[in-house]
Each structure stands twice: as structure tokens, then as C-alpha cells.
Amino acid sequence: MTLSADQVFFNAANAAAASSTRVSPFASYHVHANVKIGSKAGIIDRDFAIRFSDQASVASDQGSAPPRVRAAFPAPANFDALSHFDAQGSFSLTDVSENTDFSITNIDPLQYHAPVQRTDVDVVASALSGYTVGFAPGTSSESNPMDIVLKPTRDVGPFSFREILIDAKTYLPIRADLVLSTHKEQGTLSISYEQADGNWLLSDFHLHELYRMAFFHVSYDLDASYSNYTFMRTAPNSLLASQGAGS
């Protein structure tokens, strides 16, 4: 049965929502980020331990302060980009590495009910609200990977979907490209994924942003890679094991 591009998106959103919660209870990993703010550049190397159930995390900056409870930077390793979410960041033009921060919180995965299956049709179609959705030129639901492109038809919030590359066997996103647009910010966000010991997790996070200030614009580029995933059944440290680690 041939699926419409909308239905492929629904299936991908459902697969992503399920996989983002179907992970090991705890994990540790490393984030290496190159940050550029205007003409200033810096590097952030940070180790994380995370409790996936509520995405509480403990961070250790290499060679600096002791571990502390803080939001995952720049996003939790099991961040589902096909979701509703909030993003916030801060930066300094004087000390890029020490004073740059970015986090994604309040992640609410999108989930859709499958349409009633009919045996007398060859195509299943339904529409994604707020977007026109189609396949990239030369691709279809028979392609692997599947490549769908999206165009908003109304205001859908600060971040809107633009292109999603989807594994045809699992329906899990391989890459998700979004556009950021507010009265002060314009930019793009690209998220890439990998399978690590059967867990669907981030591999790369790329944010480009132009921030409008009172009398000038500031460009903000954050390129982060995730590596060294290790999974465990129990908390790797006392901070993460405590009941209040997510607060």
C-alpha cells in the first residue's frame, strides 16, 4: 500500500515518540560543541549522565567544576525533534565557552492515531494540520530513506518542520531540519540521529541563529556532536539517583 507524505510523517512521529521513551533507564555520554557568536569562537566539552524517564541530567565540564545538576546541553540525548518543545539559550560576547548555554525542555512528543484501514484502496491519505507535506523530488514512500518536505500554511510556533529524512524500515527519523522564526530570531536547526546499542539517540545538533538586538544583529552558531554512549540500569552517581535531580 502506498502512503501519502502526511501519513509517512504520522508514522515517523509515532515511531520517534515511542523510541524516545523506549531507552535504557540511565546513560552517560559526551558532548563536544563548537560555538561561534559574532566573531568570537569557543569550544565546550561536557560529560553528561542522564535519567531518561524525566531527562534529568548531571553535567561535568572537563577540567573545571565538579558535577552538578543542570539541563542537558544543547538537548537531551533522547530529544525527539518531531515534537512540541521549548528552547532557551544565553550567550556572552566576551567569554563564549564559559557563558554560552542552550537547552531544550518541555518536550511533548507528537502522536497520531492510524486511519481506518480499507482493503478497497491503494493509497492511504490524511492531512497534517498547519502544513503542506510532500516527498522530495524523485522520492516516495517506496524510497529508503524516505525524504519528506514540509511548508507551514499558518503560524505553528517558533520552530517549524522543513525536511525530514526517515528510515523506511523503522520509520525513525535519520535527520530533521527545522526553521526558527520569531520577532527577534531567525535561524535553522538540524538534528541527526544514530542507533546506539538499540537506542535511538542524537548524534549531531546544528543551530544557526541570527538574533536581533536593539541596534545590531548577532549571529549564533552551535555545532554539537554526541559520542561515547554508555547505558546502565542504575544511576551512575548519587546526584542523579536522588529524587530531586530533575528539579
C-alpha positions in Angstrom: 0.0 0.0 0.0 1.3 3.4 -1.0 1.3 6.0 1.8 1.0 9.8 1.4 3.7 12.0 2.6 1.4 13.1 5.5 1.0 9.5 6.6 4.7 8.9 6.5 5.1 11.9 8.8 2.5 10.5 11.2 4.3 7.1 11.2 7.6 8.8 11.8 6.2 10.9 14.7 4.7 7.8 16.3 7.9 5.8 15.9 10.0 8.7 17.3 7.7 9.2 20.3 7.8 5.5 21.2 11.6 5.3 20.7 12.4 8.4 22.8 10.9 6.6 25.8 12.0 3.1 25.0 15.6 3.5 26.1 17.8 2.3 28.9 16.9 3.9 32.3 20.3 5.8 32.5 23.1 6.7 30.2 26.3 8.6 30.1 27.7 10.4 27.1 29.9 13.2 25.9 29.1 16.4 24.0 31.7 18.3 22.0 30.4 21.7 20.8 31.9 24.4 18.6 30.3 27.7 19.3 30.6 30.9 17.4 29.0 34.2 18.4 29.7 37.0 16.0 33.4 36.9 15.5 34.1 35.1 18.8 34.6 31.3 18.9 34.9 28.7 21.6 34.7 25.0 22.4 32.6 23.3 25.0 33.4 19.7 26.1 30.9 18.3 28.6 30.2 14.9 30.0 26.6 14.0 30.9 24.8 11.4 32.9 21.1 11.4 32.2 18.0 9.7 33.6 15.8 9.2 30.5 12.5 9.0 32.3 12.4 12.7 33.1 15.6 13.8 31.3 17.2 15.0 34.5 20.9 15.2 33.9 24.2 15.8 35.7 27.0 17.6 33.8 30.7 17.7 34.2 32.8 20.2 32.3 36.1 18.7 31.5 38.9 20.2 33.6 36.7 22.5 35.7 34.0 22.5 38.4 32.6 19.3 40.0 29.5 17.6 38.6 26.2 19.5 39.0 22.6 19.0 38.2 21.7 21.0 35.1 19.6 20.9 31.9 21.2 18.8 29.2 23.2 20.9 26.7 22.2 21.5 24.0 19.4 19.0 24.2 18.7 15.7 26.0 20.3 12.7 24.1 16.8 11.2 23.5 15.3 14.5 22.3 12.5 13.9 19.8 12.6 16.7 17.2 9.2 15.7 15.9 7.6 17.2 19.0 6.4 20.4 20.7 9.2 21.8 22.8 10.6 24.9 24.4 14.1 26.2 23.7 16.1 28.8 25.6 19.7 30.0 25.4 22.1 32.6 26.7 25.5 33.8 25.4 28.2 36.3 26.1 30.3 38.2 23.6 33.2 38.2 26.0 33.6 34.6 27.1 32.0 32.2 24.6 33.0 28.9 26.1 32.2 29.8 29.8 28.9 31.7 29.3 27.2 30.0 26.4 24.2 27.8 27.2 21.3 26.3 25.3 18.7 23.8 26.4 15.5 22.2 25.1 12.8 21.4 27.7 9.1 20.7 28.0 9.3 18.1 25.2 5.8 16.9 24.2 6.0 14.2 21.5 3.5 14.2 18.7 1.4 11.1 18.4 -1.3 10.2 15.8 -4.0 7.6 15.6 -3.8 5.5 12.4 -6.7 5.9 10.0 -9.1 3.1 9.4 -7.6 0.6 7.0 -9.6 -0.2 3.9 -8.9 -3.0 1.5 -10.5 -1.3 -1.5 -8.0 1.5 -1.8 -4.4 1.6 -2.8 -3.4 4.9 -1.1 -3.9 5.9 2.5 -4.1 9.7 2.8 -4.8 12.2 5.6 -3.5 15.8 6.2 -1.1 17.2 8.7 -2.7 20.3 10.2 -0.7 23.5 9.5 1.5 22.2 6.7 1.5 21.1 3.2 3.6 17.9 3.0 5.2 16.2 0.1 8.0 14.0 -1.0 11.3 15.4 -2.1 11.7 15.2 -5.9 12.5 11.7 -7.0 11.4 10.1 -3.8 8.2 8.4 -2.5 7.0 6.1 0.3 8.8 3.3 -1.5 12.2 5.0 -1.2 14.7 4.2 1.5 15.4 6.6 3.1 12.1 8.5 2.7 12.5 12.2 2.3 9.6 14.5 3.1 9.4 18.3 2.8 7.0 20.5 4.7 5.8 24.0 4.3 3.8 25.8 7.0 0.4 27.2 6.0 -0.1 29.1 9.2 1.9 30.1 12.3 2.8 26.8 14.0 5.1 28.3 16.7 8.8 29.4 16.9 10.1 26.1 15.3 8.5 24.7 12.1 9.4 21.5 10.2 11.1 21.8 6.8 12.6 18.4 5.8 12.7 15.0 7.5 14.8 12.0 6.3 13.2 8.8 7.5 14.4 5.2 7.7 11.9 3.1 5.7 12.3 0.0 7.8 11.8 1.6 11.3 10.1 4.9 10.4 12.6 6.6 12.7 13.9 10.0 11.6 17.6 10.0 10.4 17.6 13.8 10.2 15.1 16.5 11.0 15.5 20.1 9.7 13.5 22.9 11.3 13.3 26.7 10.8 13.3 29.1 13.7 11.3 32.3 13.3 10.3 34.9 16.0 10.2 38.7 16.0 13.8 38.6 17.4 15.3 35.4 16.0 15.7 33.8 12.6 17.6 30.6 12.1 17.7 26.9 11.3 18.0 23.8 13.5 19.2 20.4 12.1 19.1 17.3 14.3 20.7 13.9 13.2 20.2 10.6 14.9 22.0 7.3 15.3 21.3 3.9 16.8 23.5 3.2 19.9 23.1 -0.3 21.3 19.5 -0.3 20.0 18.7 3.1 21.4 17.6 5.9 19.0 19.6 8.9 20.2 21.2 12.2 18.9 24.4 12.2 17.0 24.6 15.8 15.9 22.9 19.1 16.7 23.4 22.1 14.5 21.8 25.5 15.3 22.3 28.7 13.3 20.6 31.8 14.5 20.5 35.5 13.8 19.5 37.4 16.9 18.2 40.9 16.5 19.3 43.3 19.3 18.4 46.9 19.8 20.9 48.4 17.3 22.6 45.4 15.6 22.3 41.7 14.8 24.4 38.9 16.3 24.9 35.6 14.6 25.0 32.5 16.8 26.2 29.1 15.6 26.3 26.0 17.7 27.5 22.7 16.3 27.5 19.8 18.8 28.3 16.1 18.4 27.3 13.3 20.8 29.5 10.4 21.5 30.7 7.7 24.0 27.2 6.5 24.9 27.2 4.0 27.8 24.0 2.6 29.1 23.1 1.3 32.6 20.2 0.1 34.7 21.1 2.1 37.8 22.1 5.7 38.4 25.8 6.3 37.7 26.1 8.9 40.5 24.4 10.0 43.7 23.2 13.3 42.3 21.2 11.5 39.5 19.9 8.9 41.9 18.3 11.5 44.2 14.6 12.1 44.0 15.1 15.8 43.3 17.6 15.5 40.5 15.0 16.7 38.0 14.1 19.9 39.8 
